[in-house]
Amino acid sequence: MSVRKYASKWGYYFGYEGARYRKQGFKTKRAAVEAETKAKNKIMKGIVINNKSSFLDYYNQ
């Protein structure tokens, strides 16, 4: 788990298959942990779309 405090807010940071994922600005540590868990679940299920590909390329897959 890579949840840590940034200044006065909480955030998460993790890597998966060479990509890095980070989000900050949560009021509590618990909120950051929950958001990290949801983000990891989406990535593991393959819901995340690669932003470097066009919509047409994604649609044709």
C-alpha positions as CSV (number, residue, x, y, z in Angstrom):
1,M,0.0,0.0,0.0
2,S,1.4,3.4,-1.0
3,V,-0.8,5.9,0.8
4,R,1.0,8.8,2.3
5,K,0.5,12.4,3.4
6,Y,1.2,15.2,1.0
7,A,1.3,18.5,3.0
8,S,-2.0,18.5,4.7
9,K,-3.9,16.1,2.4
10,W,-3.6,12.4,1.7
11,G,-2.9,10.6,-1.5
12,Y,-1.9,7.4,-3.2
13,Y,0.8,6.4,-5.7
14,F,1.4,3.0,-7.3
15,G,2.8,1.5,-10.5
16,Y,1.3,-1.3,-12.7
17,E,2.9,-2.7,-15.8
18,G,5.2,0.3,-16.2
19,A,2.5,2.9,-15.8
20,R,2.3,5.1,-12.7
21,Y,-0.9,6.1,-11.0
22,R,-1.2,9.0,-8.5
23,K,-4.0,11.0,-7.0
24,Q,-3.9,13.5,-4.1
25,G,-6.2,15.7,-2.2
26,F,-8.1,13.3,0.1
27,K,-9.1,14.7,3.5
28,T,-8.6,11.4,5.4
29,K,-6.2,8.5,5.1
30,R,-9.2,6.1,4.9
31,A,-10.6,8.0,1.8
32,A,-7.2,7.7,0.1
33,V,-7.0,3.9,0.8
34,E,-10.5,3.4,-0.5
35,A,-9.7,5.4,-3.7
36,E,-6.5,3.4,-4.2
37,T,-8.3,0.1,-3.9
38,K,-11.0,1.2,-6.4
39,A,-8.3,2.4,-8.8
40,K,-6.3,-0.9,-8.6
41,N,-9.5,-2.9,-9.1
42,K,-10.4,-1.0,-12.3
43,I,-6.8,-1.5,-13.6
44,M,-6.7,-5.2,-12.8
45,K,-10.1,-5.7,-14.6
46,G,-8.8,-3.9,-17.7
47,I,-11.2,-0.9,-17.6
48,V,-8.5,1.8,-17.9
49,I,-8.1,3.1,-21.4
50,N,-4.6,3.9,-22.7
51,N,-4.7,7.7,-23.2
52,K,-2.0,7.5,-25.9
53,S,-4.3,5.6,-28.3
54,S,-7.1,7.3,-30.3
55,F,-10.7,6.5,-29.8
56,L,-10.9,4.8,-33.2
57,D,-8.0,2.5,-32.3
58,Y,-9.7,1.6,-29.0
59,Y,-13.1,1.1,-30.7
60,N,-11.6,-1.2,-33.3
61,Q,-10.0,-3.5,-30.7
